[in-house]
Amino acid sequence: MSLNLNKTILAGRLVAAPEVKQTPSGNTVCNIRIAVNRRVSGGDHPESDFFNVTAWNNTAEFIGRYFERGSAICIVGRIQNRSYT
Protein backbone atom coordinates (compact mmCIF):
# COMPACT_ATOMS: atom_id res chain seq x y z
CA MET A 1 0.00 0.00 0.00
CA SER A 2 1.28 3.44 -0.90
CA LEU A 3 0.36 6.34 1.36
CA ASN A 4 1.09 9.86 0.16
CA LEU A 5 -0.33 12.78 2.12
CA ASN A 6 0.96 16.33 2.46
CA LYS A 7 -1.51 18.43 4.47
CA THR A 8 -0.65 21.08 7.03
CA ILE A 9 -2.82 23.14 9.36
CA LEU A 10 -1.29 26.15 11.14
CA ALA A 11 -3.17 28.56 13.42
CA GLY A 12 -1.37 31.63 14.68
CA ARG A 13 -0.93 35.37 14.25
CA LEU A 14 0.67 37.46 11.51
CA VAL A 15 4.08 38.80 12.54
CA ALA A 16 4.02 41.57 9.91
CA ALA A 17 1.65 43.05 7.35
CA PRO A 18 1.06 40.82 4.30
CA GLU A 19 3.27 41.54 1.27
CA VAL A 20 1.13 41.38 -1.87
CA LYS A 21 2.80 41.52 -5.29
CA GLN A 22 2.04 40.77 -8.92
CA THR A 23 4.17 38.38 -10.97
CA PRO A 24 5.19 39.39 -14.52
CA SER A 25 2.55 36.96 -15.81
CA GLY A 26 -0.19 38.77 -13.82
CA ASN A 27 -0.67 36.33 -10.93
CA THR A 28 -1.10 37.73 -7.43
CA VAL A 29 1.24 36.38 -4.74
CA CYS A 30 1.13 37.12 -1.00
CA ASN A 31 3.92 36.35 1.45
CA ILE A 32 3.19 36.25 5.16
CA ARG A 33 5.02 35.15 8.28
CA ILE A 34 3.01 33.67 11.13
CA ALA A 35 3.88 32.88 14.73
CA VAL A 36 2.43 29.71 16.22
CA ASN A 37 2.69 29.21 19.98
CA ARG A 38 3.50 25.81 21.45
CA ARG A 39 3.40 24.75 25.05
CA VAL A 40 6.60 23.73 26.76
CA SER A 41 6.31 20.99 29.36
CA GLY A 42 7.14 22.24 32.83
CA GLY A 43 7.06 25.89 31.79
CA ASP A 44 4.50 28.62 32.11
CA HIS A 45 5.60 30.54 29.03
CA PRO A 46 4.85 29.14 25.58
CA GLU A 47 7.49 29.23 22.88
CA SER A 48 6.76 30.31 19.32
CA ASP A 49 7.59 28.79 15.98
CA PHE A 50 7.67 31.05 12.92
CA PHE A 51 6.54 29.98 9.46
CA ASN A 52 6.79 31.67 6.07
CA VAL A 53 3.64 31.11 4.00
CA THR A 54 2.96 31.91 0.33
CA ALA A 55 -0.57 32.29 -1.04
CA TRP A 56 -1.55 32.73 -4.69
CA ASN A 57 -4.26 34.46 -6.75
CA ASN A 58 -7.67 34.85 -5.02
CA THR A 59 -6.36 33.67 -1.65
CA ALA A 60 -3.47 36.15 -1.88
CA GLU A 61 -5.85 39.01 -2.66
CA PHE A 62 -8.14 38.02 0.23
CA ILE A 63 -5.29 37.92 2.76
CA GLY A 64 -3.93 41.26 1.55
CA ARG A 65 -7.35 42.89 1.82
CA TYR A 66 -8.57 41.60 5.19
CA PHE A 67 -5.50 40.81 7.32
CA GLU A 68 -2.87 42.95 9.06
CA ARG A 69 -0.05 42.54 11.56
CA GLY A 70 -1.36 40.74 14.66
CA SER A 71 -4.41 39.24 12.93
CA ALA A 72 -5.29 35.68 13.87
CA ILE A 73 -5.18 33.34 10.88
CA CYS A 74 -5.65 29.63 10.17
CA ILE A 75 -3.77 28.20 7.19
CA VAL A 76 -4.61 24.88 5.53
CA GLY A 77 -2.25 23.79 2.80
CA ARG A 78 0.81 21.73 1.95
CA ILE A 79 4.48 21.99 2.76
CA GLN A 80 6.94 22.42 -0.08
CA ASN A 81 10.72 22.47 0.36
CA ARG A 82 12.83 24.62 -1.92
CA SER A 83 16.58 25.04 -2.12
CA TYR A 84 18.53 28.05 -3.31
CA THR A 85 22.08 28.47 -4.56
ChimeraX attribute file (.defattr): number of C-alpha atoms within 10 A of each C-alpha:
attribute: neighborCount
match mode: 1-to-1
recipient: residues
	/A:1	3
	/A:2	4
	/A:3	4
	/A:4	6
	/A:5	7
	/A:6	8
	/A:7	9
	/A:8	10
	/A:9	10
	/A:10	15
	/A:11	14
	/A:12	20
	/A:13	20
	/A:14	21
	/A:15	18
	/A:16	16
	/A:17	16
	/A:18	21
	/A:19	14
	/A:20	18
	/A:21	16
	/A:22	12
	/A:23	8
	/A:24	7
	/A:25	6
	/A:26	9
	/A:27	12
	/A:28	17
	/A:29	19
	/A:30	21
	/A:31	18
	/A:32	21
	/A:33	19
	/A:34	25
	/A:35	21
	/A:36	18
	/A:37	15
	/A:38	11
	/A:39	11
	/A:40	11
	/A:41	8
	/A:42	6
	/A:43	8
	/A:44	8
	/A:45	11
	/A:46	12
	/A:47	12
	/A:48	14
	/A:49	11
	/A:50	14
	/A:51	15
	/A:52	9
	/A:53	14
	/A:54	16
	/A:55	19
	/A:56	17
	/A:57	13
	/A:58	13
	/A:59	14
	/A:60	21
	/A:61	17
	/A:62	13
	/A:63	20
	/A:64	20
	/A:65	11
	/A:66	9
	/A:67	16
	/A:68	16
	/A:69	14
	/A:70	14
	/A:71	14
	/A:72	14
	/A:73	15
	/A:74	11
	/A:75	13
	/A:76	10
	/A:77	14
	/A:78	10
	/A:79	11
	/A:80	6
	/A:81	4
	/A:82	5
	/A:83	4
	/A:84	3
	/A:85	2
